[in-house]
Amino acid sequence: MPSAAANVRNVVLVGHTGAGKTALVEDLLTVTGAASAGQSREQARHGDGEHRSTRGISLTLSALRHRNMTINLLDTPGYPDFVGELRAGLRAADAALFIVSAVDGIDGATRALWAECSDVNMPRAVVVTRLDHPRADFTAAVAACQDAFGTGVLPVFLPDGAAQGGDEARLVGLLTGRVVEYGRGGRHEVDEPAGLDGTFEAARGALIEGIIAESEDEGLLDRYLGGEELDPKMLLDDAETAIAHGSFHPVLPFARATNGAGPPVGSVELLDMMVDAFPSPAEHPMPPLTRCDGSDCPRISADPDGPLLAEVVRTTTDPYVGRMSVVRVFSGTLRPDATVHVSGHGRAAAGHPDHDVDEKIGGLSLPEGTALHPVDACPAGGICVVTKLGTAETGDTLSDRDDPRLLAPWAMPEPLLPIAIDPRTKSDEDKLPGALARLAAEDPTVTVRTDTETGQLLLWCIGEAHADVLLDRLASRYSVDVDRGEPRIALRETLRGAAHGLGRHVKQSGGHGQYAICQIEVEPLPAGSGLQFIDKIVGGAVPRSFIPSVEKGIAAQMAKGVATGCPMVDIRVRLVDGKAHSVDSSDMAFQIAGGLALRDAAAKAGVALLEPILEVSVLVPDEHVGAVMGDLSGRRGRVIGMEPLGAGDVGRTVIRAEVPELEMIRYAIELRSLTQGTGTFTRSPARYEPMPDHVASTMIRDRAS
């Protein structure tokens, strides 16, 4: 039977690629007996996550038992392209483990994520991994964490010098002074350690002072300064309380089993910390909640007997089972075959249709180590896997059908890298809409959109690796092959100057013919003027009934363009002369003549291309401001302002600029490279401006070919 909320810990693992998150999960599964020690690393892959060249690209869920507690571990991808999976893991968890390599240090994205978790007061701890590496340096790693994450980040265990790469390893508890030895004989505690030096005393003093600073006992500091020997048990209780409140952050060492023998160094200490210090679902604040119409509703708690409230945090498709949904239950109890209300957030424009329907769920399973086992219920606080939930997508809320509710969406980055796709065969074309709908249901960070002007089908992605994975899923999961192309920019044409144009459409080959001649004068107008058509006909050279036909033909030709296939805008046309035939002239003949006249005038006046300009806001750390501004200038951009952020974001600046859209197609990739993954940006359309001649000539030549 599933555990009650008080006996559950939901923990998300975050950190950059290569820090050792997945290896740590596998080791914990092995040491608790949830995975066989004889399994290879590949066999021990947990959950249903995908991996590409050892890099995790999806959220994976595993569960283990320690001291009669269930610990649900949510392993998130470290690569920034899969930030949607990271966001889902943060939403489903009640505490976070930041995994830091003792060899590689801390990247900018991890720093930013720490600040984000700090803003919502999420409990956090740091695990320093890869201590068995020859270049590992625990002291330097702790210093890097304190520099990156700020105060309250302190080690609670110190690895002995022999911990890094030998057959035997020792951890020293800074509060208790007890030593834990790891090796081929297993794990043993030593009551009377020897050889503790000044490093231990300095670290212990810093830890005690850090705990006192967060203690709710106001007299504790005076007692400590007065020389009183404080009870380690009391200090430990205060530390665990501060960890649960998100104000104190322990640093724990961790190393894989030395020479493949014995338990992982620090594994039991880490498990104990998660059980003792991390909050249960009942203690963690509930996400913001409303009714489906946006109105307020009463707050609820993690009560298994309360109203049902759950959220889909991940969706995937199994070739044999069908759609599988990872669901976090916040309140009530989810049961197989129950009918629930599915509520969405109205993102139809991005390819994620809104949901406001009742649906019967299928089977229910809970993770046990690397496997899933069917269960009869998942109460509040638990994370389960639901099959055959056909409508719900990632981010949707499940609630009681008689009293539907809606959880506020979690923060999700906007996909800013467009990829044009085209089905290879008629069969692929038929299957593509359904496959894209399923991709969008699984991944809220992808947007599917057809550009109404260029006619291209676009996948908006987070980055290049994200795009590769999406195309691979189309082929491998849904047997849809597509060709990938470059997105086309929706340009505009206008005239360079004034000119005359003659449109002559005369076809007489016996019987009823076609006859229409018109002469026009054209000139460009200011942006936003559209088409101004002026009738200057005198003497009935063009009959009154055919003058609207000329205007209609000119408007139709403007919509098609004359040089690149892009619409022509902002011109004035005067109809000054023409000829008609009493029998052969017609509405269609004068429409054709009007279009020919415009083409003739454009050839004489010259065509100028107008390109869309975007308003761009780039948020970067101060050390990258100069490089980003130089890059924007190289993209024909104009920087229009800079704004340092407030006290909560010291060291970051918003750069506002206007940049041609043509130069921004791959900016999501290039900004990440330029700022070491720490820069973000937003974009919105501003207006159209003339394209430089050297760029326009290339564009006209390419589109004419």
N, C-alpha and C positions, 0 to 999 in steps of 0.2 A: 504494500500500500504506500502511495506517495507520502513523503514527509510533510509535516505541518510547516507553515511559513517560518516559524522560529527555528526550525532545524534545517533551513536551506540557506546557502550562500551562493549568490549569483555574481560571478567575478569575470570581468573582461580583461584580456591580455592585450596590451598595446605596445608598440615600439617599432622602430624602423626595420626594414628588411635585413635579415641576417643576424638580428640580435639574439635569436634563439627561442622565440615564443613557442613554436611548434615542438621543438625538442624538449622544452621544459614540460609541456603538457604530456608528452609521451612518457617522460620520466616519472611524472606524478601518477599517471595511470598505472605504470608498472609497479611503483613502490607501494601503492595501495591495493594491488592485486586486481585492478580493473582491466589491465592488459597483461598478457602473458609475457614474462621476461624473455622468453625465447623468440618473440616476434622480432622481425627486422623492422627498421624504422618505416619502411614503406608499407609493411603489413599493419603497422600500428597506426597508420593514418586514421584519424578519428572523424566521426560525423560524416557528412556527405560533401565536404568541401572539395574544391578542385585545386590542383597544384600544377604549376607549369615551371619545369626546370628547378624544382625544389622551392619555388617561391609561391607561398599561399596566395590565392586570388579570391578567396571567398571566406565568409564567416563559417566557422565550424563549432559544433557544440559537443562537448564531452561531459560525462558526469563520473564522479568518484565518491567514495565514502571514507570518512575519517572521523573517528571518535563519535560514531553514530550520527554524523551530520552528512547531508548531501551537498556536495560542492559542484555546481554547474560552471564549467570553464568555457568561456567564449573566446576562441582564438581568432583574432582579426588579422587581415592582411596588413603588411607593413608598407607595401608599395602605394604611393599616393593616388594612383589611378583608381584604386578600389576603396576610396574613402566612404562610399555608400555602405559597404559591408562594415566598416569601422563604426559608422554612425549607428547602424542597427545594433551592433554589439554594445555600444554605450547605452542605448535605450533599454536593452533587455537586462542590463547588469545593475547591481547596487553598489559595486566598488570596482576599482581598477587597479591592475598590476602593471606598472610601467617597467618593461623589460629593457635593460641597458647592458650593452656588451662591454665587458672590461677591456676589450681590445679596440673597438671602433668608436667609442664615445657616443655623443648625442647629436642628432640632427635637428635642423630648425623646425621641421614639422612636429617632432615630438615635443619640443619646447612650446610651440603654439597650442598643442593639444593639452598639455599640462595647464596652461593658463585658462583654457576653455573649461576644463574640469574644475579648476579653482573657482571660476565664476559661479558655478552651480554647487559648490561645496561638496563635490563628490569625494568620498573616502578614497585615498590612494596610498599605495606602497610601491617601493622600488625594489626590483630584484636585479642584482648585478650578476650576469651570466658569463659563461666561457672562462671561468677562473682557472680551468685546466690548460689554457693556452699558454705557450711559453712567454708571450708578450703581455699577458694579463697583469693589470695593476689595480688592485682593489682600492687602494688609497686614492689614486688618481681618478678612478671612476667615481668615488664618493665626492671628491672635490668638484668634478664636472657636474654631478647632479646638483650639488648645492649652488653652483654658479648658475645653472640653467633653471632650476626649479625654485630657488629662494630658500627662505628660512623654514625650519621645521622638518628638514630632510636630514635625518641622522641615522647612522648604523646602529643596530641593536646587537649584532654579532660581528666579531672580527675573525677573519680567517688567519690561521697561523701561517708562517712562512712555508711550511710543508704542504699547505693546502693546494698549491698551484703546481700540479703536474706530477706529484709523487704517488707512491702506493698508499700512503697514509695521509689523512687530512684531519685538521683540527679546527673547530670553531669555538670561540670564547664568548660566552654570554656577558655582555657589558654590565647588566644589572645584577646578575647572580654571581658572576665570577666563575661559574662552572664551565668546564670544557667538555665538548662533545667530540669524540674521535670517530672518524669514518675510515673504513678500509675493507680489506677482503673478509675480515671477520664480522663485518656489519657495522652497526652504530652502537657506541658505548658512551655513557656519561662518566666523567671522572670527577670525584668529589673534591679532591685536593690537587688542583692544578699547580704546576710549577713553571717558573720561567716567565711570569707575566712582567712586562717591562713598562717603561714610562709611556709608551704609545697607548697601552691599554688604559692606564690611569687618565691620560688626557682625553681619550675618547669617551671613557665612562663619565668623567666630569661634564663634558659637553652634552652627553645624552641626558644626564640627570637634570642639568639646567634647562635643557629643551623641554623635558617633561614637566618640570615645575612651572615653566612659563605658560603651559597650556592647562595646568591643573585647576580644578574648581576649588581646591583648598587654598584660601588666601594666606593662611599662616605657614604654608609649607616652605616658602622661600626663607622666612625668618628662621625657621628651625634648621634649615640647611646651612645658612650663613652662620648660625650660632654653633656649628660644628656637630650637630646631632647626626648620628648615623641613621639614615632613613631606611625604613623597611622595604626591601626589594619587592615584596608582594604588593605593597601599597603603590609603589612607583609603577609596577607593571599594570595594575588596575587603572591608574590614571592615564598611562600611555594608551591602553586599549580603548578607553573612553574617548581620548583625543583623536585616535585614529578613526573611530566610528563617526566622529563629528566632522572629520575632514580637515582638522587643524594641525595634525601631527602625522608625519609620513616616515615610517621606518624604512631603512635600507637593509636588505638581507642578501648575503652571498649565496651563490648557487653554482654548482659545478657538476657535470656529468660524472658518473661513476669512474673512479680512477682506474685506468687500464682495463675498463670494461668489467670491473669486479666491485661488488658491494653496492649499497644504495647511493643515489646521488647526494652529493654534499649539500647540506642545508635543506633537504626535501622535507624532513619532519618539522623543522622549525618554520618553514613556509606554510605548511599545512596547518600547524597549530595557530599561526598568526591569522590565517584566513578564518578559522573557526572562532577564535577568541575575540578578535578585534574588528573584523569586518561586520557591518550591520546585516541583520536579516531583512528579508523583504518587508516584514512588518514594521521595521524601524526606518526604512528608507522613504523619503517623501514621494507621494504619488505625482505622476505627470499632470499638467493642467488638463482640465476636463470640462466639457460643455455638453449640452444636448445637441442633436444633429442640426437644429436650426440656429445654433450659435448662442442660445440663451443659457443662463447660468443653471447649474444643477448642484445638489448637495455633494459635499466631499465624501469620499468613501475610503475605506482602509483595506488592508490585505486580510479580509475576513472570508474564509471559505464558504460561509453561509450568507455572505452579502450578495448584492446584485452582480451579475457577471460583467466583467470588464477585462478584455484581453486585446492583444495587439499582434499582428503578423509582423515579425521582424526579419523574416527571410522566406523567399519562395524559390523553389527549384522544381524541376521536372525529372522524374525518374522514368526511364523507358519502359519499365514493367509496372510500376505502381501508379504512375501518373503524377499529378501535381502534389507536392509535399510542402507544407507550410510550418516553419518554426514559429511557435506562438508563445509569448510571455503572458501568463495569467496574472493580472494585478489584483483582481477581486473576484469572489464567487468561486465556482468550481465548473470546469469544462468537462463534459462527458461525451463519449462516443454517441453518434446518431442524434445528438441534440440539434434543435433548430435555433440558430442564432441570427442576430441582425448584423449585417455587414455595412459599415459606414466608411466612406472615403472622403477625400479632400478636394474633389473637383479639379483635377489636373488634366482634363480631356485635351486641352490644347497641346500638351506635351506627350500625348499618346497614352496617358493613364486615365481611363474613364472614371468618372465619379461612380460611387456605389451607394445605394440606399435600398438594400433588398434583404429579404430573409433567405437563409440558406441552411440546409442540413449538412452538418459536417460528417466526415467518414470516421475511420479508425483513429485511435489515439495511442501514441507511444511515448515512452520516456527513455532518455539515453541512460545506458548503464555501461560505462567505459566507452568502448568503440562501437557498441551495438545498440539497437533500438528494441525495446520490449513492449508489447501491447499492455495497456493498463485500462482500468475501468474509470479512472477519473484523474484530473490534474487540478489540484486546489490552488488557491491564491498563493503567489510566490513562486510557483513552479514554472518551468519551461518545458514544453512538450512539442511533439511533431504530430501534425494533423494531416491526414491524407484526404484527397478528393474534395478539398475545399475549392470548388471550381471558380468562384467569382472573386474571392478576396485576393488582393495584391499586397505586396510588401508595403507596410505603413498603414494598412486598413485596421479599423477597430472592430472587434467582435463584442457584442453586448446582448442583453436580454431583448427579445423581439418586442416585448410589451412596454419596455422603457429604454429605447435605444439611446446610446451616448456616443460621444466622439472624443478621443484623445487628441490633444494638439499635436501636429506633426513635428517630428524632430528636425533639427537643422540639416539641410541637405544642400550640397554645392550645386550650382547651376552648371550643366554640361556646356562647355564653350569650344569644343573642338568638333567641327562639322565634317562628316564623311559622306560622300555621295555614293550610293549603291544602285546597281542595276541588275535585275535578274538575268541569268544567262540564257535560260530556255523558257518556253511557254509553260512548262510544268513548274519551273521555279517561280515564275510570275504568279501562277495560281496559288502556290503554297505560301508565298512570301507574306501576305497580310496577316494570316494566322500565326506564322512564326514570329513576326515582329510584335504582335499583340502579347504573345507569351513571354518574349524577351522583356518587354516593358513591364509586364506583371511581376517578373522576377527581380528587376533591377530599376529602382526609382531614379537612378542617376543617369539613365538613358532617355533621350527624348526622340521620338519618331515624328518627323514632319515632312510634308511635301511642300516645297517652295512653289507658291502659286504663280510666280513670275517666270522662273527658269524651268519649272516642271520637274526638277530633280527631287528624288526621294533622299532625304538626309537623315542620318543617324548623328545626333549630337552626343558626344562622348566626353569623358573626363580627360583622357589622354590617349596616347598612341597604344599603350599596352591594353587599355580598356577597349579600344576599337578592335584590336586583334582578337581579343577574347570573344567579343560579340560576334564577329564574323566567323570565328571558329565554332561557336555554339550554333549559329545558323546552319553550318554545314554538317556538324557532327550530330547534333540533337534532332534537327528538323529536316535534314537532307535538302537544304536550300543553298544552291551555289549562286553567288553574286559577284559581279565585277565591281571593283572599287575605283572611284574616280575623284577628281578634284571638284569641289563645289564651285559653281559659277556665280559671279556677283551680278545682282540685278542692276544693270547700268541704265542710264537714260541718254537719249540723243537730243540735241538741239542744233540750231543753226549758228554758224559763225558770223553771218552778216546778212544783208538784204540781197535779194535777187529776184529775177523774173523766171517764171516757169510756164512751159507749154505742155498741155496734155491733149494728145490727139488719139482718139480711138475711132478709126474708120475701117469698117469691113463691109464690102459690098461685092458679093459674088453671085448675084442672081437671087431673086426672091427678097424676103424681108432682111435687111442688113442692120448694121449698127453704126451710128454716126453721133459723135460728140467731140467737140473741141472747146477747150477753155484755156484762158490765160490768167495767171495769178501773179501777184507780187507778195513776197514773203519777207519777214524780218523777225529776229529774235526778240523775246520779251523777258522781263525780270522773272526770277525764280518764283514759282507758284502761280503764274498767270494763266497757265493752261493754254487752250486754243481760243483765239479771238478770230472769228470769221466775219468779214465785212463784205457786203454786197455793193459793188460799184458799177454794176451793169446799167447801161443806158441804151435806150432805143430797142430793147427787146432782143439783143444779140443772143442772149441765153434766155429762153422762156422762163417765166416765173415758176412754173411747176418743176423745173429741173434744177433750180438754184439750190434747194435743200439736198438734192442728190449729189451735187458737187461737194457740199460741206460734209455729207456723210462719207463720201469716198476719201476725202482728205483725212477725216478722223480715223477711218479704218486703216489708212496707210500709216498714220502716226502711231497707231497701236502696234503695228508690225515693225516699225522702224524702217530705215532705208539703208543702213550700213552694217549694223551688227545684229539685227533682229531684236533690238531693245526698243521700248517705246520712245517716241519723240514727244517732247514737252515744250511748253512755253514759247509759242510762236504766234504771230499775227499773219493772217492770210487775207488778201483782198482779191476778190474775183473781179477782174477788170474788163474782160472781153471773152468772146466765144462765138461758136456757130452751132446751129442745129439744123436738122432735116425734118421736114414735115411728116415723113413716113418712118424713117429709120432711127430717129432719136428715141431714147428711152431712159427710164430711171437708171437702169443698170449701166447703160453706156456712159452716162455722165458721172456715175460713181467711179467707173474705171478711169475715165479721163481726169477726174479730180486727183486720184491717186498718182497717175502718171505725171501730172503737172507738179505735184509736190516732189516727186523723185527728181524731176528735171531741175527744179529750183534748188533742191538740196545739193545736187551735183555741182551747180554753179556757185552757191554760197559757201559750201564746205560744211562738214558735220563736226560738231564738237561733242565729246562724250562727257557726261556727268556721272560721277561716282558717289556712292553713299558714304557719308562721313558718320563715324560713331563717336559718341561721348563715352570715354573710357575712364574708369576710376581704378587705380592700381594701388593696393595696400602692400607695403614692403617694409622690412626693417631698415632703420636709418643707414646702415652700412651699405645698402644696395641702391640707395636713392640715385646717386650719380650715374651708376651703370644703367639703371632703368630709364632715366631721363635721356641719356645719350642714345639708347636703343630706340626709344619712341621718336626721337628726332630723325634717326636713320630710317624710320618707317613713314616719313613724310608727315609726322604728327606735330601738333602744336600743343605744348604744355601751357595750360591756362591757369594753373593754380596748384599750390601745395599746402597741406594742412597737417601739422603734427597732431597726433591723437592725444586724448586727455590723459589724466594721471594713471588710469587703469591700463593704458597701452603705451607706456613710456618706451621710446625707442622704435616707434613705428610711424610711418608717414603715408598719407594718402596723396597720390599724384593724380591730378585731373588733366585730361588731355583730349584733343580731338584728332582722330586718326582715321584715314581711309579704311573702309572695311576690307579692301583687297589686301591690305598689309596685316590684317588681324586673323587670317584664317587659321594659322598654326601658332598663334601667340600663346595659347594655353601650354604648349610644349616648351616654347622658347623662354617664356617667363620663368618656368620652373627651373630650367637650366641656368638662367641668368642669376637667380636668387637662391640657388641650392634648395629649391622646394619650399621656400618660405613666402613667396609672393602670391597674391591672389588678385583677381580683377573682376570687374563687372563691365558690361557694355550695353548701350542702348542707342537706337537710331537718332541722329540729329537732323541731317538735311543732306541735300545733294550739292556738290560743287564741281566745277570743271576739272577734268583730269588733265594732268600735264601732257603735252603733245607727244613726248617720246614714249610715254606709257600708253597713251591712246592709240598711237599708230600700231604698236605691237598688238593691242587688244583687237583692233579692227582687222588686222591681218590674220590673227588666229581665228577669229570668229567667222571670217569670210571663207576660210579654207575648209 
